[in-house]
Amino acid sequence: MSNGSPILVRAAMKPIPTTLTQRQSVDLQTGEPAMTQYERSDVCAVPAASVVGEAALAWTLADALAEKLGGDHLEEMLGRKQTLTYTNVNKR
């Protein structure tokens, strides 16, 4: 819910799974004991995560707007928004 003020979002993410040292594990194909292998991964995933987070937030806000206004296309939604705005102004 928003009163028109900017929407502030905080996000968190788990660390990238990386094993620098070998550990005991299991080979999933054979079921036999095996050692883990070092796999290099990005040092910092924040730039990529921010793009994904922004897209997920935009999708969620658009979904909430579509739920509020309904309609099959943007022009229909804009018309309903104008009706809501006009109705709210006249109620005061």
C-alpha positions in Angstrom: 0.0 0.0 0.0 1.3 3.4 -0.8 0.2 7.0 -0.2 2.1 8.3 -3.2 5.4 8.6 -1.4 8.4 6.9 -3.0 8.5 3.1 -2.4 11.7 2.0 -0.6 12.8 -1.6 -0.9 15.4 -3.5 1.1 16.7 -6.8 -0.2 19.1 -9.5 0.9 20.7 -12.4 -0.9 22.5 -15.5 0.2 26.3 -15.8 -0.6 27.3 -17.5 -3.8 28.0 -21.2 -3.0 31.7 -21.9 -3.6 34.0 -24.4 -2.0 37.7 -23.3 -2.0 38.9 -26.5 -0.3 37.8 -30.0 -1.2 35.2 -31.6 1.0 33.7 -35.1 1.2 30.5 -35.4 -0.8 28.6 -37.9 -2.9 28.6 -38.3 -6.7 24.9 -37.9 -7.6 25.1 -40.1 -10.7 26.8 -43.1 -9.1 26.0 -42.6 -5.4 29.7 -43.2 -4.6 31.7 -41.1 -2.2 33.6 -38.3 -3.9 35.4 -35.0 -3.2 34.0 -31.7 -4.2 35.7 -29.7 -7.0 36.5 -26.0 -6.8 34.3 -24.0 -9.2 35.0 -20.4 -9.8 32.0 -18.1 -9.6 31.5 -14.4 -9.7 33.1 -12.5 -6.8 30.2 -10.2 -6.5 26.7 -11.0 -7.7 25.1 -7.7 -6.4 25.0 -6.0 -9.9 23.2 -8.9 -11.4 21.0 -9.4 -8.4 19.9 -5.7 -8.5 18.7 -6.1 -12.1 16.7 -9.2 -11.1 15.3 -7.6 -8.0 14.2 -4.5 -9.9 12.5 -6.6 -12.5 10.7 -8.7 -9.9 9.6 -5.5 -8.1 8.3 -4.0 -11.3 6.4 -7.2 -12.1 4.8 -7.2 -8.6 3.8 -3.6 -8.8 2.3 -4.1 -12.2 0.4 -7.1 -11.0 -1.0 -5.1 -8.0 -2.0 -2.3 -10.4 -3.7 -4.8 -12.8 -5.5 -6.3 -9.8 -6.7 -2.9 -8.6 -7.8 -1.5 -12.1 -8.6 -4.7 -14.0 -8.8 -4.6 -17.8 -7.3 -6.4 -20.7 -5.0 -3.7 -22.0 -3.3 -0.5 -20.9 -5.8 1.9 -22.5 -8.6 0.3 -20.5 -6.6 0.5 -17.3 -5.7 4.2 -17.9 -9.4 4.9 -18.4 -10.3 3.3 -15.1 -7.5 5.2 -13.4 -8.9 8.5 -14.7 -12.4 7.4 -13.4 -11.0 6.6 -10.0 -9.0 9.9 -9.8 -12.1 11.9 -10.9 -14.3 10.0 -8.4 -11.8 10.5 -5.5 -11.5 14.3 -6.2 -15.3 14.7 -6.2 -15.7 12.9 -2.9 -13.7 15.5 -0.9 
